[in-house]
Amino acid sequence: MLRFSLARAGHAVVVLLGVTVVVFALVHLVPGDPVRVALGTQYTPESYEALRTASGLDRPLVSQYFHYVGSALTGDLGVSFRTGEPVTLVLLGRLPATLSLAFAAMVIAVGIAFPLGVYAATHQGRVSDTIVRVVSQFGVSVPDFWLGILFVLLFSSTLGWLPPSGYVPLTEDPLGWLSRVIMPATAVGLVSGAIITRFVRSAVLESLGSEHARTARAKGLRRRIVRRRHVVRNAMVPVITVIGVQAAILMGGVIVIEVVFAWPGLGRLTFDAVSARDYPVVQGAVLLVAALFLLVSMAVDLLYARIDPRISIR
């Protein structure tokens, strides 16, 4: 386990270095002068040169890159052009909002997808299976932000049950957080749940037709025991992969949903930073999202061995 974790950590470092190269190159190809945008109406030739020198943009690109990587290794991701705050503190300030939204959305998605997918697979060809497949296809096809707008129109504008937008930290006001997270989390969770439902159904169907399931049934085991011990558990390996990917996507921030609900997460932060040509924030946000993806991927690999003993992590 330790050797596997160290190997994956080494791979993660290589991937993150590659991400820094790509992101650093792309943000400098975006047209526009970030220093000029940051100064706005306070622009003067003197202030322009001072900010350009302070941010290191007067150096060659290669020198800028190596300076950025060296600083990032110490946790210093630079300073925001717009606010003057350290990027690390800006990202850490937005991370709880994104993680809380991602957690709530995944609870909804898995809570919907798992029972529906198993039920549809064990009732293959029946009307209930057809209904689940049609509804899940509809969920995959519908944009989450469209659902979010409908929720706002229905539950906020028409019924007045929930606040239309905003964010309250979970640790400060749990009920306030719940009343504000339920609509964006449900909008995102329904779409993710539809995707996961289709994978659960396919994985369970494949497991139902496998030799170990047929052998268990031939031994006279009850159908319920066969499903729980032999079918569902073996079907979980591909399903965990999909859940991990969906969770990583949500942790990276659902940009449009966060804009619709004024949710102060990483997605909205990245959107605003790209619009303002705030290079340090864009680079830091992408680097953080890549790190979250890698952490989720490592956790998924460890779960594989926990669920299926035939899988080795050595």
PALO-990463 format. One record per residue (C-alpha): x, z, y; residue in three letters. Coordinates in steps of 0.02 Angstrom, whole numbers, padded with zeros to 5 digits, always signed. Layout:
REM residues N
XZYALA ...
This chain:
REM residues 314
+00000+00000+00000MET +00138+00047+00122LEU +00238-00110+00083ARG +00084-00217+00105PHE +00043-00136+00272SER +00221-00160+00336LEU +00219-00343+00282ALA +00054-00374+00369ARG +00120-00286+00524ALA +00269-00403+00525GLY +00155-00554+00510HIS +00048-00485+00651ALA +00199-00473+00767VAL +00242-00656+00732VAL +00063-00709+00765VAL +00055-00611+00927LEU +00216-00691+00986LEU +00140-00861+00951GLY -00016-00810+01047VAL +00089-00760+01198THR +00175-00929+01199VAL +00012-01027+01190VAL -00082-00921+01316VAL +00064-00915+01438PHE +00079-01104+01432ALA -00109-01135+01450LEU -00139-01019+01598VAL +00001-01102+01694HIS -00076-01273+01662LEU -00240-01221+01743VAL -00253-01301+01916PRO -00255-01187+02066GLY -00139-01062+02148ASP -00178-00884+02088PRO -00084-00805+02233VAL -00184-00904+02361ARG -00347-00859+02273VAL -00299-00675+02265ALA -00260-00665+02451LEU -00419-00752+02506GLY -00453-00731+02691THR -00301-00617+02709GLN -00183-00762+02678TYR -00029-00778+02784THR +00134-00865+02740PRO +00222-00697+02738GLU +00094-00611+02626SER +00091-00763+02512TYR +00279-00759+02484GLU +00279-00570+02463ALA +00144-00572+02328LEU +00223-00721+02242ARG +00390-00631+02233THR +00312-00466+02179ALA +00216-00551+02038SER +00371-00645+01979GLY +00292-00817+02002LEU +00443-00877+02101ASP +00550-00873+01944ARG +00568-01014+01816PRO +00432-01016+01683LEU +00552-00971+01542VAL +00614-00819+01638SER +00433-00769+01675GLN +00388-00780+01491TYR +00531-00674+01426PHE +00502-00546+01562HIS +00318-00538+01513TYR +00355-00516+01327VAL +00485-00382+01361GLY +00364-00287+01471SER +00221-00309+01347ALA +00325-00226+01210LEU +00328-00069+01318THR +00141-00077+01352GLY +00160-00152+01526ASP +00050-00308+01539LEU +00075-00332+01724GLY -00035-00303+01875VAL -00200-00386+01916SER -00189-00511+02059PHE -00366-00467+02115ARG -00369-00277+02111THR -00186-00228+02103GLY -00221-00115+01953GLU -00113-00114+01797PRO -00186-00235+01670VAL -00167-00109+01529THR -00280+00015+01619LEU -00406-00123+01661VAL -00417-00175+01479LEU -00430+00003+01415LEU -00569+00035+01540GLY -00670-00112+01474ARG -00633-00086+01289LEU -00759+00056+01255PRO -00904-00050+01319ALA -00855-00195+01206THR -00827-00086+01053LEU -00992+00006+01075SER -01086-00159+01091LEU -00995-00233+00941ALA -01030-00079+00835PHE -01216-00077+00877ALA -01231-00265+00847ALA -01143-00254+00677MET -01254-00110+00621VAL -01406-00217+00660ILE -01330-00373+00581ALA -01277-00290+00418VAL -01437-00188+00410GLY -01537-00350+00415ILE -01424-00467+00318ALA -01381-00365+00165PHE -01556-00322+00101PRO -01627-00493+00149LEU -01483-00588+00068GLY -01492-00488-00095VAL -01681-00501-00101TYR -01679-00689-00072ALA -01547-00715-00206ALA -01639-00612-00336THR -01800-00705-00298HIS -01726-00879-00294GLN -01852-01019-00283GLY -01998-00909-00232ARG -02092-00913-00067VAL -02000-00758-00006SER -01832-00844-00035ASP -01890-00995+00063THR -01948-00886+00207ILE -01781-00795+00215VAL -01685-00959+00213ARG -01792-01036+00350VAL -01783-00882+00461VAL -01595-00866+00437SER -01571-01050+00481GLN -01674-01022+00638PHE -01566-00872+00682GLY -01407-00972+00659VAL -01473-01111+00771SER -01535-01002+00915VAL -01407-00951+01049PRO -01392-00763+01069ASP -01402-00774+01259PHE -01571-00862+01245TRP -01636-00717+01140LEU -01563-00598+01267GLY -01656-00682+01411ILE -01819-00676+01311LEU -01793-00490+01278PHE -01766-00458+01463VAL -01924-00554+01509LEU -02027-00464+01377LEU -01962-00286+01368PHE -01903-00265+01548SER -02002-00380+01663SER -02168-00380+01569THR -02178-00215+01475LEU -02054-00113+01577GLY -01992-00020+01424TRP -01805-00048+01444LEU -01684-00070+01590PRO -01640-00255+01611PRO -01452-00232+01626SER -01311-00111+01660GLY -01201+00004+01557TYR -01189+00191+01531VAL -01047+00262+01425PRO -01103+00331+01258LEU -01008+00493+01284THR -01094+00528+01451GLU -01275+00486+01412ASP -01315+00435+01231PRO -01498+00398+01268LEU -01453+00298+01423GLY -01325+00201+01324TRP -01452+00168+01185LEU -01585+00106+01306SER -01461-00018+01381ARG -01371-00075+01223VAL -01523-00108+01115ILE -01568-00277+01191MET -01394-00357+01196PRO -01349-00283+01027ALA -01510-00347+00949THR -01486-00521+01023ALA -01309-00532+00955VAL -01350-00440+00793GLY -01492-00557+00747LEU -01381-00710+00762VAL -01237-00630+00668SER -01359-00560+00540GLY -01429-00734+00508ALA -01254-00799+00472ILE -01212-00653+00358ILE -01379-00667+00267THR -01340-00843+00208ARG -01170-00789+00143PHE -01243-00636+00055VAL -01373-00744-00031ARG -01244-00872-00088SER -01122-00739-00149ALA -01255-00643-00245VAL -01321-00804-00324LEU -01146-00848-00382GLU -01120-00673-00451SER -01289-00677-00542LEU -01234-00831-00638GLY -01064-00763-00686SER -01014-00715-00863GLU -00998-00528-00829HIS -01177-00521-00764ALA -01244-00616-00914ARG -01145-00502-01031THR -01214-00346-00947ALA -01391-00411-00966ARG -01359-00457-01148ALA -01304-00278-01182LYS -01477-00219-01130GLY -01433-00140-00963LEU -01576-00123-00842ARG -01592-00260-00712ARG -01573-00135-00570ARG -01410-00068-00641ILE -01343-00243-00671VAL -01378-00291-00491ARG -01301-00135-00416ARG -01147-00114-00526ARG -01104-00290-00579HIS -01183-00415-00461VAL -01184-00342-00286VAL -01012-00263-00296ARG -00930-00423-00355ASN -01020-00522-00221ALA -00952-00411-00083MET -00778-00489-00072VAL -00830-00650+00017PRO -00964-00556+00114VAL -00836-00433+00185ILE -00735-00581+00247THR -00883-00647+00346VAL -00926-00473+00412ILE -00746-00449+00466GLY -00743-00615+00558VAL -00908-00577+00646GLN -00847-00403+00694ALA -00685-00473+00763ALA -00780-00601+00866ILE -00891-00466+00940LEU -00741-00355+00978MET -00669-00498+01078GLY -00820-00493+01190GLY -00978-00598+01190VAL -00954-00679+01359ILE -01127-00750+01396VAL -01220-00597+01332ILE -01109-00483+01436GLU -01144-00589+01590VAL -01332-00590+01557VAL -01342-00402+01538PHE -01205-00358+01664ALA -01110-00275+01522TRP -00933-00229+01580PRO -00841-00282+01422GLY -00689-00387+01382LEU -00787-00549+01377GLY -00850-00532+01554ARG -00681-00471+01613LEU -00597-00626+01540THR -00728-00740+01617PHE -00703-00664+01789ASP -00514-00669+01771ALA -00514-00854+01724VAL -00626-00893+01873SER -00508-00800+01990ALA -00347-00870+01912ARG -00295-00691+01873ASP -00156-00737+01751TYR -00101-00561+01699PRO -00278-00508+01654VAL -00312-00668+01557VAL -00150-00651+01459GLN -00178-00467+01424GLY -00359-00492+01370ALA -00316-00633+01250VAL -00171-00531+01179LEU -00286-00382+01151LEU -00419-00489+01067VAL -00288-00565+00953ALA -00227-00391+00906ALA -00406-00338+00866LEU -00428-00491+00755PHE -00269-00448+00661LEU -00320-00266+00638LEU -00489-00317+00568VAL -00406-00443+00453SER -00290-00308+00384MET -00435-00189+00358ALA -00530-00325+00264VAL -00382-00356+00149ASP -00371-00170+00109LEU -00558-00164+00072LEU -00538-00307-00052TYR -00431-00200-00166ALA -00548-00052-00145ARG -00700-00153-00198ILE -00622-00264-00332ASP -00479-00184-00433PRO -00428-00356-00495ARG -00362-00398-00322ILE -00183-00344-00292SER -00116-00305-00118ILE +00065-00297-00170ARG 
